[in-house]
């Protein structure tokens, strides 16, 4: 567990000064939860289970391999020691895979435009954020769905920028109002970066779109050298088409992103029972095999390039074939993948926190909390799709993003765990209270001193009594989330570019958002 620095229990003044101290923002190291807390206490896979998965992965890579690599990929991979079979499949000798794991970048920093939001990916350090490619927005007032727009994406980034427990913003939705793919890719990049100074993840539909994206990023960063020093955007790359095929154009995109200095999320998203084995262990084997093939690919292009091991196997409801991303099986898939990332010692990410429910209701709550808590406890470095995602990834909801911040705060408190030391064991505190003391702990130095550093308080969640709740007009979660959304969006984006930079970007690119 991460050690927490305790607030001194000594009195520093009267009640008013203590109340003022509690209302002031806490220093980052005193916050009860924060980015990068260490998980890893949940281990659904045994040591023997992980070793057997590893052995199966090596067998699959050597016997089955992957099909459909582009010519450039074949050259990179065979140059590194992979074998091109007569059937066109690239196979990976065990020694090549093990050598790649040994040489891969094992500690990655994903930068924000603001250094406060830098994330260190290593060990079991946990970070939560958005992701996905929803094509609809959820309207909570009318309980209906509509197509998502670039304004919706910009607003999502602006909201996420203000939420403490959303640590990064990977594009959560598609700009359905932009029909040209090049314009859509570039406007997606612009909208995310103009909305947040946290790390951004995005994707590109064609290799030719990567060069102009780098031109835009160099403008945002103040030059190519500054971009390469602190790349604040990563490429979410679906480099495989499960089962066990390379996605040709995505591989070419990946090569261009590597050359431009952009970190890569190697994303394998098989569907258990459809494009991946139906068993949890089998789906993990395939996802790990595909991502190890991607890791060999990345390191063949540029040894040590920052790559996130993105095993994203999804579950299916085998009765209907519908996605079951809110299921317990999904939570186990994600937690098992996190263990395999740690088995190899490489930074990794997977999906958790999404819901099959169409609205932010009770079903959404249990589904989102189950997988978010399990992902965090398993020590997953990057928890993607952790807030706002509904309808099995088809819909995104701004209000749910805000409610998800509360939910993730509680999940992170579970990740932080229980600190046991002389102070937290409270022997002296118990003695003072019970022997000549007030016989309660309300208002004691320890209670007042640790109430901010030990406890997470919800922003939208309601802990009032039924009487107080009724006196306030019986406000609901959705009402509170709407009010918070409107307050955030009423203010200018704190991440907006300076006028000169923004003008330069708009002069070069067809930006759809109003200046």
Secondary structure, DSSP 8 states (H G I E B T S, - for coil): ---------S--S-HHHHHHHHHS---GGGSSS-TTEE-----SS-HHHHHHHHHHHHHHHHHT-BB---HHHHHHHHHHT-EE-TTS-EE--HHHHHHHHHHS---EEE--SSGGG-EEE-TTEEEEEE---B-EEEETTTTEEEE--HHHHHHHHHHHHT-TT--EEE--B--TT--SHHHHHHHHHHHHHHH-SSEEEE--SSTHHHHHHHHHHHHHHTSHHHHHHS--EEEEE--B-SSSBB-HHHHHHHHHHHHTT--EEEEE--BBTTTB-SSHHHHHHHHHHHHHHHHHHHHHHSTT--EEEEE--B-EETTTTEE-TTSHHHHHHHHHHHHHHHHHT--EEEE-S--SSSSSSHHHHHHHHHHHHHHHHTT-SEEET-SSEEGGGTEE-HHHHHHHHHHHHHHHHHHH----SHHHH-HHHHHHHHSSS-SS-TT-HHHHHHTTTS----SS---S-HHHHHHTT---HHHHHHHHHHHHHTS--TT---HHHHHHHHHHS---S--
